[in-house]
Amino acid sequence: MRRKMAIAGSLGLMAGLCVPLAMAQIAPPASVETTQLATDAFAIGGLDAGETALPNTLWEKSDPQTLDFLLSYAPSRPASPSLGQALRRTLLSPGAKPAGAGASLGGKKLLALARAGFINEAQTVASLATSGKNDLFVAEAEATLSLLDGDADGACRRGAGLTSGREVIFWVRLRAFCYARAGELDAFDLTMNLLRERGAISSAEEALFLSAATRVPPKAIPPISTALQYAALKAIGADLNPALLSQADGGVLAAFSADLNANPALRIEAAEQAIALGVKEASSLKGLFTSQQFEVADLASVMDQAAAHPADPLIDAMLYQSITEMTAPEFIRDKAQRISFALSRADSFSRAYALSHLYAEEISSLEGVLVSPEEAEHFALAAMATGDSVGAGRWLTAMIGANESVAALPEKLGVAFIDRVNLLALLDPQTASRIARSAGVSLLADDAGFGPAQHAHEDPAVTARILEAAFDAVADGKSGQAGLAALAASSGGGANGGEVESVIVSEGLRAAGMPELSRRNRFEQAWAASFSQHAETPSLGGAASGGSVEAMPAAASSASQTEGGITPRIKPRGQ
C-alpha cells in the first residue's frame, strides 16, 4: 500500500510539472537557416572524410565559358601523381557552380573524372545529381562510365536513347562499336564510312571495331587509350601486351586493374601506372600482389627467379609475399635487404613510385636498423616518393654513416647521394640544405634547372587562352579556376617542352591553395625524367681525394646538361 501511494505521489508531482513544461514548449522556435541541397553534378563534392577540400567558394566569380574551356583540356592521363591528386581535389571539392552555368559543366566534370580514372567517384556524383540528365555531356560521361565498368550494353542503350546530338563524333563512334557487337554489318559499314569521310576514326579504333564485327582478332593488337577502345578489346576477347598501356587514359588503367578476367601481369602493370597517375591508391596493388597464388617452392627460390626475370611483374608480387612473411625480429636484416632489392628492380617511374608506396610502412618500421649505404639510398628515395622528407633525410644521413663527407663514399654512391639530395631539395629545401652541409656538399640556391618542362600544347592559341584564364584566376582569387588552369596547362601533347605551361602549372597550383602539390610535381617530373636518362655517370674527379664537393643542376652547364632529369656536375670546393 505504501508503495502504491508513493508511486501515485510521484505521478502527481510529475503531472504538476507538466503544465509549466508544456507552456514552455509552446514558445515559437528559433529561426533555422536552411539551404537547398545541391542537385547539379558540378556542385556536388566527392572527397573522402579527412581529405582537404578547396574552399566552397572555389567557383565563385568564374565565367562559365572559361570553366567549360578549361574542362575540355583536363588531362585524361595526368602527367604526375600530384597532378592526378590536384584534379581529384579540384573537381571533387563541393561548391556552387557560377551564375549562368548550364548542365554541361556538370557533364564535363563527370567526363573528366571518368577519363582520368576516378570511376567510383564519378559514379557517386552522377547518382546524387538530379538535374541535367538530358545534357549530352552528362550522357557521354554516363556512357563512358558504363564502358569502363564492363557494361557495354548499358552504353549502347544510352546512345540509342538519344533524342538529339546523335551526329556528335563520340556517339557516332559508339554506334559503330554497338553495331559491330550486335553483328549488324550493313549499319556498321555505313557508320564506318561516315567516320572515315569525317576523318574521325583512328587506325587503332578501326582495327578493333572490324575485329569485333568479324569476330576475328587483329593480327596485331594496337595500343589502347580510350574507354571505347577498352570496350572493343573486351568484345574481341584478346589479351593485351602490358607495354601497350603507355598511352592509356587513367580510366582505362583503372578498369584493367580491376578486371578479374584480365591476365595478372596486365592488371599489375595497369595498377602501377594508375597509382603513378595519382588516380589509384597503393592498397589496390597490395590486394593484387596478395591475391596471386604461388607454389611454396617458388617463394623459397624467389631471389633466384628475380635475378632471372628482372622485368616480370609477377616476381614483384612474389617478392612482396615473401617480405610480408618476415615477421620475426631475427629476420629484420634480411627483410631490409629484400625490400631494397625489390625497389631496385624498378625500371620505370610508375613501377618505382608504386613500389615505394607499397613498402612505405615496411620501410618506416626499419628505422634504427643497421643498413648498407645502397639500401639507405633506396629507402631515401622511397620516402621522398611518399612525401616523407624527414624520413628521406634520415636515410640520406644513414648513407654517409660515420664518414665525414660524401667524398669518403665510393664514387658511384657519392654521385647517387648528391642526386638524391638534389631531388630532396625540390621537396624540402631546408632539410636538403642541412644534410648537404653536414656531408660537405653545396647546393645551388636556384633550382630552376631541375626537371623537364611540361609538354607544350601544339596550338599556341590554346596555351594563350589557358594563360589568360590563369592570370584572371590569380588576380581575382578564383581557386577552382586556378586549379583547372594548371591542369589544362599540363595536358599538352606536343613534342617540345612548354616553359609557359610549366609556369602556369606551378603558379596555378599555388593560387588554388595546393602549394605542396606544386613542389611534389616538380620532384616527380625530375625523378621520372631520370628513368629515360642514358648519359654516363659523371666522375667525382678531384673530390675523390678528399674535401667537399659542389652539386649543380643540369641546366647550370651545357657540358653537363642532358635531356630532362638531373645530372649533377660536381667539383671540389674552391677549385
C-alpha positions in Angstrom: 0.0 0.0 0.0 2.8 2.4 0.9 4.5 1.6 -2.4 1.3 2.4 -4.4 0.9 5.7 -2.5 4.5 6.6 -3.3 4.1 5.9 -6.9 0.8 7.8 -7.0 2.5 10.7 -5.3 5.3 10.7 -7.8 2.9 10.6 -10.7 1.0 13.6 -9.2 4.2 15.5 -8.8 5.1 14.8 -12.5 1.6 15.8 -13.6 2.0 19.1 -11.8 5.3 19.8 -13.5 3.9 19.0 -16.9 1.9 22.2 -17.0 4.8 24.7 -17.0 6.9 22.4 -19.2 4.1 22.3 -21.8 3.7 26.0 -21.7 7.5 26.4 -22.2 7.4 24.3 -25.3 4.7 26.4 -26.9 7.2 29.3 -27.3 8.0 29.9 -31.0 11.2 28.0 -32.2 14.2 30.0 -33.1 14.6 30.5 -36.8 16.8 27.9 -38.6 18.9 28.8 -41.6 18.3 26.4 -44.4 20.0 25.9 -47.8 18.8 24.0 -50.8 20.6 20.6 -51.4 22.9 20.6 -54.4 21.4 18.6 -57.3 23.8 19.6 -60.1 26.8 17.3 -60.8 29.2 20.3 -60.9 28.3 21.5 -57.4 28.4 18.0 -55.7 31.6 17.1 -53.9 33.0 13.6 -53.5 36.1 13.8 -51.3 36.5 11.3 -48.5 36.3 12.3 -44.9 39.5 13.9 -43.8 40.6 15.0 -47.3 41.5 18.6 -47.7 39.0 20.4 -49.9 39.3 23.7 -51.7 37.1 26.5 -50.2 33.4 26.1 -51.1 33.6 29.4 -52.9 36.1 27.9 -55.4 33.9 28.6 -58.5 32.6 32.0 -57.3 33.0 34.8 -59.8 34.3 32.5 -62.5 33.0 32.7 -66.0 31.1 29.5 -67.1 32.6 29.7 -70.6 36.1 29.9 -69.2 35.5 26.8 -67.0 33.9 25.0 -69.9 37.1 25.6 -72.0 39.4 24.5 -69.2 37.4 21.3 -68.5 37.8 20.5 -72.2 41.6 20.3 -71.7 41.5 18.5 -68.3 44.1 15.7 -68.6 42.8 12.2 -69.1 46.3 10.9 -68.2 47.7 13.2 -65.5 51.4 14.0 -66.1 52.3 13.1 -62.5 50.8 11.7 -59.3 50.5 15.1 -57.8 48.6 16.4 -60.8 46.2 13.5 -60.5 45.6 14.4 -56.9 45.1 18.1 -57.9 42.5 17.0 -60.4 40.7 15.0 -57.8 40.8 17.8 -55.2 39.7 20.4 -57.7 36.8 18.5 -59.2 35.6 16.8 -56.1 35.6 19.8 -53.8 32.0 20.9 -53.2 31.0 24.4 -54.3 28.1 26.0 -56.1 28.5 26.5 -59.9 28.9 30.1 -61.1 25.8 32.0 -62.1 24.7 31.3 -65.6 26.3 27.9 -65.9 24.4 25.1 -67.6 24.2 21.4 -67.1 27.1 20.9 -69.5 29.6 21.9 -66.8 28.4 19.0 -64.6 28.7 16.7 -67.6 32.2 17.8 -68.4 33.2 17.4 -64.8 31.9 13.8 -64.7 33.6 13.1 -68.0 37.0 14.5 -66.8 36.8 12.3 -63.7 35.9 9.2 -65.6 38.5 9.6 -68.2 41.2 10.3 -65.6 40.3 7.1 -63.6 38.2 8.4 -60.8 35.4 6.0 -61.8 33.8 5.3 -58.4 33.8 9.0 -57.5 32.2 10.0 -60.9 29.6 7.3 -60.4 28.7 8.5 -56.9 28.4 12.1 -58.1 26.3 11.1 -61.1 24.0 9.1 -58.8 23.5 12.1 -56.5 22.8 14.6 -59.3 19.1 15.0 -60.1 19.4 17.6 -62.8 21.0 17.7 -66.2 20.2 14.1 -67.1 19.4 15.1 -70.7 22.6 17.0 -71.3 24.8 15.5 -74.0 28.0 15.7 -71.9 26.2 14.1 -68.9 25.1 11.3 -71.3 28.6 10.9 -72.6 30.0 10.7 -69.1 27.5 8.1 -68.1 28.2 6.1 -71.3 31.9 6.3 -70.7 31.4 5.0 -67.1 29.4 2.1 -68.4 32.1 1.2 -70.9 34.8 1.3 -68.2 32.6 -0.7 -65.9 32.2 -3.5 -68.4 28.6 -2.7 -69.2 28.8 -2.2 -73.0 25.1 -2.9 -73.3 24.3 0.0 -71.0 26.4 2.3 -73.0 24.7 1.2 -76.3 21.3 1.7 -74.7 22.4 5.2 -73.7 23.4 6.1 -77.2 20.2 4.5 -78.8 18.0 6.6 -76.4 19.4 9.9 -77.5 16.8 12.4 -78.8 19.4 14.9 -80.1 23.1 15.2 -80.7 23.4 11.9 -82.5 25.8 13.4 -85.0 28.4 14.2 -82.3 31.5 12.2 -83.0 31.5 10.3 -79.7 28.1 8.9 -80.4 28.8 8.0 -84.0 31.9 6.0 -82.8 29.8 4.4 -80.1 27.1 3.4 -82.7 29.8 1.8 -84.9 31.0 -0.2 -81.9 27.5 -1.2 -80.9 26.6 -2.3 -84.5 29.8 -4.4 -84.6 28.9 -6.1 -81.3 25.4 -6.8 -82.5 26.5 -8.2 -85.9 24.5 -5.5 -87.8 27.1 -5.4 -90.6 25.3 -3.1 -93.0 24.7 -0.4 -90.4 28.2 -0.9 -89.2 29.7 -0.4 -92.7 27.6 2.8 -93.3 28.7 4.2 -89.9 32.3 3.4 -90.5 32.2 5.1 -93.9 30.8 8.2 -92.3 33.6 8.2 -89.7 36.2 7.8 -92.4 34.8 10.7 -94.5 34.9 12.9 -91.5 38.5 11.8 -90.6 37.1 10.9 -87.1 38.4 7.4 -86.5 41.9 6.3 -85.7 43.6 3.2 -87.2 43.6 1.6 -83.7 39.8 2.0 -83.4 39.1 0.9 -86.9 41.2 -2.3 -86.4 39.4 -3.1 -83.1 35.9 -2.3 -84.5 36.5 -4.5 -87.6 37.7 -7.4 -85.4 34.6 -7.0 -83.2 32.4 -7.1 -86.3 34.1 -10.1 -87.9 34.9 -12.0 -84.7 38.5 -12.3 -85.9 41.2 -10.9 -83.7 43.5 -8.4 -85.4 47.0 -9.6 -86.4 48.5 -7.0 -84.0 46.7 -5.5 -81.1 47.1 -1.7 -81.2 47.9 0.5 -78.2 44.8 1.2 -76.1 43.9 4.7 -75.0 40.2 5.4 -74.6 37.2 3.7 -72.8 35.7 2.8 -76.2 38.9 1.1 -77.3 38.9 -0.8 -74.0 35.4 -2.0 -74.5 36.2 -3.1 -78.1 39.2 -5.1 -76.9 37.0 -6.8 -74.3 34.4 -7.6 -77.0 37.2 -9.3 -79.0 38.4 -11.3 -76.0 42.0 -10.9 -76.9 44.9 -10.3 -74.4 46.8 -7.1 -74.4 50.5 -6.8 -74.0 51.2 -4.6 -70.9 53.6 -2.5 -73.0 50.6 -1.2 -75.0 49.2 0.7 -72.0 51.8 3.5 -72.2 49.2 6.0 -73.6 46.1 4.6 -71.9 43.7 7.0 -70.2 43.7 6.8 -66.4 40.2 5.4 -66.6 41.3 2.5 -68.9 44.2 1.7 -66.5 41.8 1.7 -63.5 39.4 -0.5 -65.4 42.1 -3.0 -66.4 43.5 -3.1 -62.9 40.0 -4.1 -61.6 39.2 -6.5 -64.4 39.2 -10.0 -62.9 39.3 -11.5 -66.4 42.5 -9.8 -67.4 45.8 -11.6 -67.0 47.6 -10.8 -63.8 50.7 -9.2 -65.4 48.4 -6.8 -67.3 46.4 -5.9 -64.1 49.6 -5.2 -62.1 51.1 -3.0 -64.9 47.8 -1.1 -65.1 47.6 -0.7 -61.4 51.2 0.6 -61.1 50.5 3.1 -63.9 47.2 4.2 -62.3 49.0 4.7 -59.0 51.7 6.8 -60.7 48.9 9.0 -62.2 47.5 9.7 -58.8 44.2 8.1 -59.6 44.6 4.8 -57.6 45.8 4.0 -54.1 48.7 1.7 -53.4 46.3 -0.6 -51.5 45.0 -1.7 -54.9 48.4 -3.0 -55.8 48.7 -4.7 -52.3 45.5 -6.5 -53.0 46.7 -7.7 -56.4 50.0 -8.9 -55.0 48.4 -10.7 -52.1 45.8 -12.4 -54.3 48.4 -14.2 -56.5 48.8 -17.9 -55.9 52.4 -19.3 -55.8 53.9 -22.6 -55.1 55.9 -22.9 -51.8 59.0 -23.9 -53.8 58.7 -20.8 -55.9 58.5 -18.5 -52.9 61.6 -20.2 -51.4 63.6 -19.5 -54.6 62.2 -16.1 -55.2 65.6 -14.4 -55.2 66.9 -16.7 -58.0 63.8 -16.2 -60.0 64.0 -12.4 -59.5 67.5 -12.4 -60.9 66.4 -14.4 -63.9 63.3 -12.3 -64.7 64.0 -8.7 -63.8 61.0 -7.2 -65.6 58.4 -9.8 -64.6 55.7 -8.0 -62.5 54.6 -11.4 -61.0 58.0 -11.7 -59.4 57.3 -8.3 -57.7 54.2 -10.0 -56.2 56.2 -13.0 -55.2 58.8 -10.8 -53.5 56.1 -8.8 -51.7 54.6 -12.0 -50.3 58.0 -13.3 -49.1 58.7 -9.9 -47.4 55.4 -9.8 -45.6 56.1 -13.3 -44.2 59.3 -12.0 -42.5 57.6 -11.0 -39.2 60.1 -12.4 -36.7 62.7 -9.9 -35.3 65.6 -12.1 -36.3 64.7 -11.6 -40.0 64.8 -7.8 -39.8 68.2 -7.5 -41.6 67.2 -9.9 -44.3 63.9 -8.1 -44.6 65.6 -4.7 -45.2 67.9 -6.3 -47.8 65.0 -7.8 -49.6 62.9 -4.6 -49.6 65.9 -2.7 -51.0 66.3 -5.4 -53.7 62.6 -5.2 -54.6 62.8 -1.4 -55.0 66.0 -1.7 -57.1 64.1 -3.8 -59.7 62.0 -0.8 -60.8 62.8 0.1 -64.4 60.2 2.8 -64.8 58.8 5.7 -62.9 55.4 4.1 -62.5 56.9 0.9 -61.1 59.3 2.7 -58.8 56.6 5.1 -57.5 54.0 2.3 -56.9 56.5 0.1 -55.1 57.7 3.0 -52.9 54.1 3.5 -51.7 53.6 -0.3 -51.4 56.6 -0.7 -49.0 56.1 2.7 -47.2 55.0 1.1 -43.8 57.6 -1.6 -44.0 60.4 0.9 -44.6 59.2 3.1 -41.7 59.5 0.0 -39.4 63.1 -0.3 -40.3 64.1 2.9 -38.5 67.1 2.2 -36.3 68.1 -1.0 -38.2 71.7 -1.0 -39.5 71.5 -0.9 -43.3 74.1 -0.5 -46.1 74.6 2.8 -47.9 72.9 1.2 -51.0 69.9 0.2 -49.0 69.7 3.6 -47.4 69.7 5.2 -50.9 66.7 3.1 -52.0 64.8 3.9 -48.7 65.5 7.6 -49.0 64.1 7.8 -52.5 61.0 5.7 -51.4 60.4 8.1 -48.5 60.6 11.1 -50.9 58.0 9.4 -53.2 55.6 9.3 -50.3 56.3 12.9 -49.4 58.2 12.0 -46.2 61.0 14.4 -46.5 62.0 14.0 -42.8 62.3 10.2 -43.3 64.2 10.8 -46.5 66.7 13.0 -44.6 67.3 10.3 -42.1 68.0 7.7 -44.7 70.3 10.1 -46.6 72.2 10.7 -43.4 72.5 6.9 -43.0 74.1 6.8 -46.4 77.0 8.8 -45.1 77.1 7.0 -41.8 80.3 7.5 -39.9 82.1 9.1 -42.9 83.0 12.8 -42.6 81.7 13.7 -46.0 80.4 12.4 -49.3 83.9 12.3 -50.6 84.6 9.3 -48.4 82.0 7.2 -50.2 82.7 5.1 -53.3 82.4 7.2 -56.5 79.0 5.6 -57.6 77.5 6.1 -54.2 78.8 9.6 -53.9 77.1 10.6 -57.2 73.9 8.9 -56.1 73.9 10.7 -52.7 74.3 14.1 -54.5 71.5 13.2 -56.9 69.2 12.2 -54.0 69.9 15.4 -52.1 69.2 17.5 -55.2 65.8 15.7 -55.5 65.0 16.2 -51.9 65.7 20.0 -52.4 62.7 20.1 -54.6 60.5 18.8 -51.8 62.1 20.3 -48.7 64.9 22.8 -49.4 65.7 23.3 -45.7 66.2 19.6 -44.9 68.2 19.1 -48.1 70.5 22.1 -47.2 71.1 20.8 -43.7 72.1 17.3 -45.0 74.2 18.9 -47.7 76.1 21.0 -45.2 76.8 18.0 -42.9 78.1 16.0 -45.8 80.3 18.8 -47.2 78.1 19.4 -50.3 77.0 22.8 -51.5 73.6 23.1 -53.2 72.9 26.0 -55.5 70.2 28.2 -54.2 68.5 28.5 -57.6 66.9 25.1 -58.5 65.2 26.4 -61.7 67.2 23.9 -63.8 65.8 20.8 -62.2 63.3 18.7 -64.0 61.9 18.9 -67.6 59.3 21.4 -68.7 55.7 20.3 -69.3 54.7 19.2 -72.8 53.6 22.2 -74.8 50.2 22.4 -76.5 50.5 22.1 -80.2 48.2 25.1 -80.8 49.7 28.3 -79.3 46.2 29.8 -79.1 45.3 27.1 -76.6 48.2 28.0 -74.4 47.4 31.7 -74.7 43.8 31.1 -73.6 44.9 28.9 -70.6 47.4 31.6 -69.7 44.7 34.3 -69.8 42.4 32.1 -67.6 45.3 31.6 -65.1 46.1 35.3 -64.9 42.4 36.0 -64.3 42.2 33.3 -61.6 45.3 34.5 -59.7 44.3 38.2 -59.9 40.8 37.6 -58.6 41.3 34.8 -56.2 39.4 32.1 -58.2 40.9 29.0 -56.6 38.9 26.4 -58.7 39.7 28.2 -61.9 43.4 28.4 -61.0 43.4 24.6 -60.3 41.7 23.9 -63.7 44.1 26.2 -65.5 47.1 24.3 -64.0 45.6 21.0 -65.1 44.8 22.2 -68.6 48.3 23.5 -69.0 49.7 20.1 -68.0 47.7 18.2 -70.7 49.8 19.3 -73.7 50.9 16.6 -76.1 53.5 18.5 -78.2 57.0 17.2 -78.6 58.6 20.4 -77.4 58.9 21.4 -73.8 56.4 24.0 -72.7 58.1 26.6 -70.4 55.0 28.7 -70.3 52.9 25.7 -69.4 55.3 24.8 -66.6 54.9 28.2 -65.1 51.1 28.0 -65.3 51.1 24.6 -63.6 53.4 25.8 -60.8 51.6 29.1 -60.1 48.2 27.8 -60.8 48.5 25.1 -58.1 49.8 27.7 -55.7 47.0 30.1 -56.4 44.5 27.2 -56.0 45.8 26.6 -52.5 47.8 23.5 -53.3 51.4 24.6 -53.0 52.5 21.2 -51.6 51.3 19.6 -54.8 53.3 22.1 -56.9 56.5 21.1 -55.0 55.7 17.4 -55.4 55.0 17.8 -59.1 58.5 19.2 -59.7 60.1 16.4 -57.7 58.0 13.7 -59.6 58.8 15.2 -63.0 62.5 15.3 -62.3 62.5 11.8 -60.9 60.5 10.4 -63.8 62.9 12.0 -66.3 65.8 10.2 -64.7 64.5 6.9 -66.0 64.9 8.0 -69.6 68.4 9.3 -69.0 71.2 7.4 -70.7 74.1 9.7 -70.1 77.2 8.4 -68.5 77.6 8.8 -64.7 79.9 11.8 -64.1 83.2 11.3 -62.2 83.8 12.7 -58.8 87.1 14.0 -60.1 89.2 15.8 -57.5 86.6 15.1 -54.9 87.8 11.5 -54.6 91.0 12.7 -53.0 89.1 14.5 -50.2 87.4 17.7 -49.5 83.8 18.8 -50.1 82.0 18.9 -53.4 79.5 21.2 -55.1 76.4 19.8 -56.7 74.9 21.8 -59.6 71.7 21.4 -61.5 71.9 20.0 -65.0 70.9 23.4 -66.6 73.9 25.1 -65.0 76.3 24.0 -67.6 75.8 22.9 -71.2 78.7 20.4 -70.7 76.8 18.5 -68.1 73.3 19.0 -69.4 71.2 16.1 -70.6 67.6 15.9 -71.8 65.5 16.0 -68.7 66.3 14.8 -65.3 69.1 15.8 -63.0 72.8 15.3 -64.0 74.9 16.7 -61.1 78.1 18.4 -62.0 80.4 18.2 -59.0 83.8 19.5 -58.1 86.0 20.1 -55.0 85.0 23.3 -53.3 87.3 26.2 -54.1 88.6 24.9 -57.5 
